[in-house]
Amino acid sequence: MADTSVAYTPDLEDQLGRIRRAREESEKFVAAQKKLMVEQSKLAAEALKPERDRMLAPWQIALSGMAAGAAFFGAGAAFVKLLGS
């Protein structure tokens, strides 16, 4: 078996240290970017909410009107049944 141990010189150790630090900084930067992207998507969703609510408002009014009409019809039918019998 051949001995494959490498003797690290001070220059090589310095370069490896710089590479490790650069990699750590890069990983921190990527994590910060991901965090900002998540925050930005949340803000975009919040910004679109009033527009979505404005689009759904007529449907909400129509469905509420139909529900009220059904309630009045049911109350009228009950009243007629009560007085008719």
Distance bins in CASP14 RR format, pairs under 12 A and 6 or more apart:
PFRMAT RR
TARGET T0000
AUTHOR 0000-0000-0000
RMODE 2
METHOD distances of the structure
MODEL  1
6 12 0 0 0 0 1 0 0 0 0 0 0
6 13 0 0 0 0 0 1 0 0 0 0 0
6 16 0 0 0 0 0 1 0 0 0 0 0
7 13 0 0 0 0 0 1 0 0 0 0 0
8 14 0 0 0 0 1 0 0 0 0 0 0
8 15 0 0 0 0 1 0 0 0 0 0 0
8 16 1 0 0 1 0 0 0 0 0 0 0
8 17 0 0 0 0 0 1 0 0 0 0 0
9 15 0 0 0 0 1 0 0 0 0 0 0
9 16 0 0 0 0 0 1 0 0 0 0 0
10 16 0 0 0 0 0 1 0 0 0 0 0
10 17 0 0 0 0 0 1 0 0 0 0 0
11 17 0 0 0 0 0 1 0 0 0 0 0
11 18 0 0 0 0 0 1 0 0 0 0 0
12 18 0 0 0 0 0 1 0 0 0 0 0
12 19 0 0 0 0 0 1 0 0 0 0 0
13 19 0 0 0 0 0 1 0 0 0 0 0
13 20 0 0 0 0 0 1 0 0 0 0 0
14 20 0 0 0 0 0 1 0 0 0 0 0
14 21 0 0 0 0 0 1 0 0 0 0 0
15 21 0 0 0 0 0 1 0 0 0 0 0
15 22 0 0 0 0 0 1 0 0 0 0 0
16 22 0 0 0 0 0 1 0 0 0 0 0
16 23 0 0 0 0 0 1 0 0 0 0 0
17 23 0 0 0 0 1 0 0 0 0 0 0
17 24 0 0 0 0 1 0 0 0 0 0 0
17 25 0 0 0 0 0 1 0 0 0 0 0
18 24 0 0 0 0 0 1 0 0 0 0 0
18 25 0 0 0 0 0 1 0 0 0 0 0
19 25 0 0 0 0 0 1 0 0 0 0 0
19 26 0 0 0 0 0 1 0 0 0 0 0
20 26 0 0 0 0 0 1 0 0 0 0 0
20 27 0 0 0 0 0 1 0 0 0 0 0
21 27 0 0 0 0 0 1 0 0 0 0 0
21 28 0 0 0 0 0 1 0 0 0 0 0
22 28 0 0 0 0 0 1 0 0 0 0 0
22 29 0 0 0 0 0 1 0 0 0 0 0
23 29 0 0 0 0 0 1 0 0 0 0 0
23 30 0 0 0 0 0 1 0 0 0 0 0
24 30 0 0 0 0 0 1 0 0 0 0 0
24 31 0 0 0 0 0 1 0 0 0 0 0
25 31 0 0 0 0 0 1 0 0 0 0 0
25 32 0 0 0 0 0 1 0 0 0 0 0
26 32 0 0 0 0 0 1 0 0 0 0 0
26 33 0 0 0 0 0 1 0 0 0 0 0
27 33 0 0 0 0 0 1 0 0 0 0 0
27 34 0 0 0 0 0 1 0 0 0 0 0
28 34 0 0 0 0 0 1 0 0 0 0 0
28 35 0 0 0 0 0 1 0 0 0 0 0
29 35 0 0 0 0 0 1 0 0 0 0 0
29 36 0 0 0 0 0 1 0 0 0 0 0
30 36 0 0 0 0 0 1 0 0 0 0 0
30 37 0 0 0 0 0 1 0 0 0 0 0
31 37 0 0 0 0 0 1 0 0 0 0 0
31 38 0 0 0 0 0 1 0 0 0 0 0
32 38 0 0 0 0 0 1 0 0 0 0 0
32 39 0 0 0 0 0 1 0 0 0 0 0
33 39 0 0 0 0 0 1 0 0 0 0 0
33 40 0 0 0 0 0 1 0 0 0 0 0
34 40 0 0 0 0 0 1 0 0 0 0 0
34 41 0 0 0 0 0 1 0 0 0 0 0
35 41 0 0 0 0 0 1 0 0 0 0 0
35 42 0 0 0 0 0 1 0 0 0 0 0
36 42 0 0 0 0 0 1 0 0 0 0 0
36 43 0 0 0 0 0 1 0 0 0 0 0
37 43 0 0 0 0 0 1 0 0 0 0 0
37 44 0 0 0 0 0 1 0 0 0 0 0
38 44 0 0 0 0 0 1 0 0 0 0 0
38 45 0 0 0 0 0 1 0 0 0 0 0
39 45 0 0 0 0 0 1 0 0 0 0 0
39 46 0 0 0 0 0 1 0 0 0 0 0
40 46 0 0 0 0 0 1 0 0 0 0 0
40 47 0 0 0 0 0 1 0 0 0 0 0
41 47 0 0 0 0 0 1 0 0 0 0 0
41 48 0 0 0 0 0 1 0 0 0 0 0
42 48 0 0 0 0 0 1 0 0 0 0 0
42 49 0 0 0 0 0 1 0 0 0 0 0
43 49 0 0 0 0 0 1 0 0 0 0 0
44 51 0 0 0 0 0 1 0 0 0 0 0
45 51 0 0 0 0 0 1 0 0 0 0 0
45 52 0 0 0 0 1 0 0 0 0 0 0
46 52 0 0 0 0 0 1 0 0 0 0 0
46 53 0 0 0 0 0 1 0 0 0 0 0
48 54 0 0 0 0 0 1 0 0 0 0 0
48 55 0 0 0 0 0 1 0 0 0 0 0
49 55 0 0 0 0 0 1 0 0 0 0 0
49 56 0 0 0 0 0 1 0 0 0 0 0
50 56 0 0 0 0 0 1 0 0 0 0 0
50 57 0 0 0 0 0 1 0 0 0 0 0
51 57 0 0 0 0 0 1 0 0 0 0 0
52 59 0 0 0 0 0 1 0 0 0 0 0
52 60 0 0 0 0 0 1 0 0 0 0 0
53 59 0 0 0 0 0 1 0 0 0 0 0
53 60 0 0 0 0 1 0 0 0 0 0 0
54 60 0 0 0 0 0 1 0 0 0 0 0
56 62 0 0 0 0 0 1 0 0 0 0 0
56 63 0 0 0 0 0 1 0 0 0 0 0
56 64 0 0 0 0 0 1 0 0 0 0 0
57 63 0 0 0 0 0 1 0 0 0 0 0
57 64 0 0 0 0 0 1 0 0 0 0 0
58 64 0 0 0 0 0 1 0 0 0 0 0
58 65 0 0 0 0 0 1 0 0 0 0 0
59 65 0 0 0 0 0 1 0 0 0 0 0
59 66 0 0 0 0 0 1 0 0 0 0 0
60 66 0 0 0 0 0 1 0 0 0 0 0
60 67 0 0 0 0 0 1 0 0 0 0 0
61 67 0 0 0 0 0 1 0 0 0 0 0
61 68 0 0 0 0 0 1 0 0 0 0 0
62 68 0 0 0 0 0 1 0 0 0 0 0
62 69 0 0 0 0 0 1 0 0 0 0 0
63 69 0 0 0 0 0 1 0 0 0 0 0
63 70 0 0 0 0 0 1 0 0 0 0 0
64 70 0 0 0 0 0 1 0 0 0 0 0
64 71 0 0 0 0 0 1 0 0 0 0 0
65 71 0 0 0 0 1 0 0 0 0 0 0
65 72 0 0 0 0 1 0 0 0 0 0 0
65 73 0 0 0 0 0 1 0 0 0 0 0
66 72 0 0 0 0 0 1 0 0 0 0 0
66 73 0 0 0 0 0 1 0 0 0 0 0
67 73 0 0 0 0 0 1 0 0 0 0 0
67 74 0 0 0 0 0 1 0 0 0 0 0
68 74 0 0 0 0 0 1 0 0 0 0 0
68 75 0 0 0 0 0 1 0 0 0 0 0
69 75 0 0 0 0 1 0 0 0 0 0 0
69 76 0 0 0 0 0 1 0 0 0 0 0
69 77 0 0 0 0 0 1 0 0 0 0 0
70 76 0 0 0 0 0 1 0 0 0 0 0
70 77 0 0 0 0 0 1 0 0 0 0 0
71 77 0 0 0 0 0 1 0 0 0 0 0
71 78 0 0 0 0 0 1 0 0 0 0 0
72 78 0 0 0 0 0 1 0 0 0 0 0
72 79 0 0 0 0 0 1 0 0 0 0 0
73 79 0 0 0 0 0 1 0 0 0 0 0
73 80 0 0 0 0 0 1 0 0 0 0 0
74 80 0 0 0 0 1 0 0 0 0 0 0
74 81 0 0 0 0 1 0 0 0 0 0 0
74 82 0 0 0 0 0 1 0 0 0 0 0
75 81 0 0 0 0 0 1 0 0 0 0 0
75 82 0 0 0 0 0 1 0 0 0 0 0
76 82 0 0 0 0 1 0 0 0 0 0 0
76 83 0 0 0 0 1 0 0 0 0 0 0
76 84 0 0 0 0 0 1 0 0 0 0 0
77 83 0 0 0 0 0 1 0 0 0 0 0
77 84 0 0 0 0 0 1 0 0 0 0 0
78 84 0 0 0 0 0 1 0 0 0 0 0
78 85 0 0 0 0 0 1 0 0 0 0 0
79 85 0 0 0 0 0 1 0 0 0 0 0
END
